[in-house]
Amino acid sequence: MQKKTCALKILLLALSLAILFSIFLLVAKFNHLYGQKITNSVEMRQDIISLPEPRLSSDVSIEETMSNRRSIRDFTDEHLSLEELSQLLFASQGITDGTHRTVPSAGALYPIEIYALVDKVQNISPGFYHYVPDTHSLQYISSSSIKADIPAIAYHQSWMEDSAADIVIAADYSRTEKKYGRMAEKYVHMEVGHAAQNIYLQAYALGLGTTIVAGFENAKMKKLMGIEYMPLAIMPVGKT
């Protein structure tokens, strides 16, 4: 009888320890998942990055920028400043007086969307961002390094790997088609050119180099970026 009682106590003790261990594992798992949720909620608060206010004047004249603008494909390893990136994005689609932007648009419909693939820019993490003209800010999309995959899509233009950032000009044709129908494609492509020229001129004024790249597989680029708009031009930017 005494042996049975002792065995029963040992069994109850083993069961108690097993239950306690199970509770411990559940608590640990809960803390891990809850901690992830907290971390993710903190990261979400960093999704919108306010950009420095753009400058509206400089010591470089528009005549000088037009005369000296060149397509540059050789970049140093230096980082761009956040102010420089801000200025380039403002030049591409910045809002100037509440409704109008730095580039003309047929019917003021503004089908152009600007993205920044950041590698070497001060005070901002490498990643994939969307430019928001209304607030002059960047919306964080992803930290994935898709920038490294672009040269292969652009018919192996390896020099693109050296840029500090790539500015991607994409378009939503439907915005213009609603008003202009079959003329929309022509108008949208003109607006891509307007934005690209502004980036060219602003880059020169900042002492930076860039060039427009249209030789890439658009559908593959769209899939790589995971966006709903069609990428039409890429402008790698860097120090020279």
Buried (B, 14 or more C-beta within 10 A) or exposed (E): EEEEEEEEEEEEEEEEEEEEEEEEEEEEEEEEEEEEEEEEEEEEEEEEBEBBEBEEEEEBEEEEBEEEBEEBBEBEEEBBBBBBBBBBBBBBBBBEEEEEBBBEBBEEBBBBBBBBBBBBBEEBEBBBBBBBBEEBBBBBBEEEEBBEBBBBBBEEBEBBEBBBBBBBBBBBBEBBBEEBEEEBBEBBEEBBBBBBBBBBBBBBBBEBBBBBBEEBBBEBBBEBBEBEBBBBBBBBBBBB
